[in-house]
Amino acid sequence: MNVERAREILDPEHRENYDGMEAVNEACRMGRDALGKLVPLRPYPDGGKNIMACPRCGSGEYLHNEDGNEQNFCGQCGQAIEWR
């Protein structure tokens, strides 16, 4: 299911008769996953490289920008990062 369809299904003003609940359940799962990325998680050490890794995707390459400053979100998966 694409994001536009999930948004349409989850809109309280949207009225549609469904053959089953699978489309609604899938839209709810997509919404839950999207909201889950907004909850900040702490990065963890990525092996012995002294690099911090994203707790969701495991990437250590996208948590800092070109200047070396910490990002608020992982550049690969979009997970919110809590640095404190």
C-alpha positions in Angstrom: 0.0 0.0 0.0 1.3 3.5 -0.8 1.5 6.3 1.7 -1.3 8.3 0.0 -3.7 5.4 0.3 -2.8 4.8 3.9 -3.4 8.5 4.7 -6.8 8.3 2.9 -7.9 5.3 4.9 -6.8 6.8 8.3 -8.6 10.1 7.6 -11.5 10.3 10.0 -13.6 12.0 7.3 -13.0 9.2 4.8 -16.0 6.8 4.4 -15.5 3.6 2.5 -16.9 0.0 2.8 -14.1 -2.5 2.9 -14.3 -6.2 2.0 -12.2 -6.9 5.2 -10.1 -5.2 7.7 -6.7 -6.0 6.1 -6.4 -2.6 4.3 -7.2 -0.7 7.6 -4.8 -2.9 9.5 -2.0 -2.3 7.0 -2.7 1.5 7.1 -2.5 1.4 10.9 0.8 -0.6 10.9 2.2 2.0 8.5 1.1 4.8 10.8 2.5 3.1 13.8 5.9 2.6 12.1 6.0 6.2 11.0 5.2 7.5 14.5 7.8 5.1 16.0 10.6 6.8 14.0 9.7 10.1 15.8 10.5 8.6 19.3 14.2 9.5 19.9 16.4 6.4 20.5 20.0 6.4 21.7 22.7 5.4 19.2 25.0 2.5 20.2 28.7 1.9 19.5 29.2 0.3 16.1 31.8 -2.5 16.8 35.4 -1.4 17.5 35.3 1.5 15.1 34.4 4.2 17.7 31.4 5.1 15.5 27.9 5.4 16.9 25.2 3.5 15.0 21.5 4.0 14.5 19.4 1.8 16.7 16.9 1.1 14.0 19.0 0.5 10.8 22.5 -0.1 12.3 24.1 2.5 10.1 26.9 4.6 11.5 27.5 6.6 8.4 24.5 8.9 8.4 24.3 10.2 12.0 26.7 13.1 11.4 26.7 15.8 8.8 29.7 16.8 6.6 31.0 19.1 9.4 30.9 16.3 12.0 27.9 17.7 13.8 25.4 15.2 15.2 22.1 14.9 13.3 18.7 14.8 15.0 17.6 12.1 12.6 19.4 9.2 10.9 20.1 10.1 7.3 19.4 6.5 6.1 16.1 5.4 7.8 14.8 8.7 9.4 14.9 7.5 13.0 15.0 10.3 15.6 18.3 10.2 17.6 18.7 11.1 21.2 22.4 12.1 21.8 22.2 13.0 25.5 
